[in-house]
Amino acid sequence: MSQERRQFYRVEKNVALEVQRVTPEEANHSNKPAQFEVSPYFELLSDVQEIDKQQTDLLIQLSKSQPLLAELFSLQAKKLELITRTLANSGLKIERLTKQSVNLSEGGMQFVTSDNIYHVGDFIEIKLIFSNPLLGVLLYAKVQRVITDEDNFHIAISFHRIPENCRMLIAQRVIQTQAFQLPETDQ
């Protein structure tokens, strides 16, 4: 893929971020990082997001034969999503997480840290929380590059064994951010 096209699918995004080193065995054999302290609200939000992805395909099929019923289910899903997000916003504690701007793509990201503890080839686990609307993912990643810049370290990672629903959520955030950043044309 050309460098220009690769940059097109990258965005700068403000997120709440928590990162921890893990062993290669943990990253290769566990489905989801488990070392983080995760509130029931975070789990609820993740579960509802997974169900939403499954429901979307069914609603598309149903709308072809029974559009009124599909609309009813869609409204019920929106109501449930509002309730879930309200619960998550009130109960999810992100104050302890590092809030920063990251360079994000569907396949990985780059973040900045003052800790010199990451090396190329290391495996890490990530708790990544987006705001507006609130969305969180737990992922494994592999360190691809470490660049020293004065007192900071720029850590470039590629996501490792990323679940499809997490990949889709990140891709959706990248696309939404790009659409928001596009300059409006004068008509």
N, C-alpha and C positions, 0 to 999 in steps of 0.2 A: 504494500500500500504506500502511495507517495506520502512524503512528509506533509504536504499541503492538505491532502485529504485527511490524514491522521489528525492534524490540528483542528480541522473542522468539527470533528467529533469529540473535542475536549472543551471543557468550560471551567471557569473559575467559579467555585461555589462555596458559600459559607455554611459550615457544618459544625456539629458537636462531634468530637472525635475522641475515642479512647483506643490505645494500641498497647498490645502486650506481645512479648516474644513467646513462641511455642516451639515444641520439638517437631521435626519432620514427621514423626510417627503420629502426633496429634493432628497435624494438618492433613495427613494422607488417609487417616482412618476414621476420623470423626465427621459426622455430617454437618454439625454446627458448633461454633465455638461455645464452650461451656464454662470458661473460667471467669467470665464477667458477672458482676452482680447485675441481674436483670430483674426489673420490677414486673409484677403481674400485668401491669398496663402495657409494658413493652411487648410481652408475650401475646397479650390480647390483640394489640395492633398488628403484630406480625401474622397471627392466625387469620384475622379478618382480611388482611391484604391478600393472603393466599386464597381464601375462599372467593374474594372478589374476582381474582384472575380466572378461577374455574367457572364462576357464575357468568362472566362476560360472554364466553363462548356459547353457553346454553341460552342466554338471552337473545343472542343474534339468531340462533336457530329458531327459537320460539317466535320471534318477531315476524318471521316470514309467514307463519301459519296463523298466529293469534296475536296480532300487534297490541291489542288492548290489554291482554293478560301480561304480555311482556313489559308493557309500560307500568302496570301495577307492581310487578316484581322489581322493576328498576327503581320505582319510588320507595319501595320497602328497603331496598339495598341502600339507597341514599340516606334514609332515616337512620338505619343501623350504623352507617358510616359516621354520621354526625354524632350519634351517641357515643360511639367508640372513640372518636377523636376528642370529644369533650372529656371523657374519662381519662384518656391518655394525657391530654394537656394538663389536667389538674393533678395527676398522680405521677407523671414521669419526671424524675429529677435529673435534669441535664446540667445543673450548675457545677457539678464536680468534673464534668468532662471539659477537655480543652476545646474551646471554640476558635476556629480559624478558617481561613480561606484555603481550599485545596484545589488542585488542578485535577479534574475528574473526567474519566471516560468510562465507557462500558467495560473495558478490560482492565482498568487499573487507575491509579491516582498518584499524585505527588503531594507530600505534606512536609511541613517544616517542624523541626524539633531542636531543642537545645541539648538534648541527651545524645551522647556519642555511644549508643549501645547497639545500633543496627549495622549489619554488615551485608554485603552482597551475598545472596544465597540463603539468608536467614528466613525462617517462616515466622509470620506474625498473625495475630488475630485482631480484628478490627470491629469496634462498635461504632457505627456511622449513623448519625441522626440528622435528618434534614428537618427544616421548619417550613411552615406555610405551604402546604399542610404538613403536619407532623408525620414523619415516616422514618422508620429505623430498620437497619439491617445488621446482621452479624456475619462476618466473612473471614475467611482465611486468605492470606496473601503471601507472596514471596518477594523479598527485596531484590530489585533489579539494578539499582544504582544509588550511590550515596555521594552527594556533592557537598563539600565543605565551603561555607560562606561566612567568614568572620567567626562569630560565636554560634552559628546555626548550621544545621545539617538538613539538606534537602533530600528526602527519602522518596525514591520512585519505586512503586510496587506494581506487581501484576496480581490480579485476583486469582486465587487458586481454588479449583473445584467449586466455582460459584454456582449455587443453585439457580435454576432457570428463572424462578420468580424474582430473585434478587437482581439478576442480570436485567430483567425486564424493567424492574422498578428504577434501577440506576439509569438505564437507557431512556426511560420516560423522563426522568429529571434532567438529563442532559438536553434532550429535545425541547422540553419546556423552557429551560434556561436560555437556549439558543433563540427560541421564538420570542422570548421576552426581550432579548438583547438586540434583535434585528431593528435597524432604524426604520422608522415609519416613512413611507414615500409620500411625497406631496402629490395630490391629485387635483 
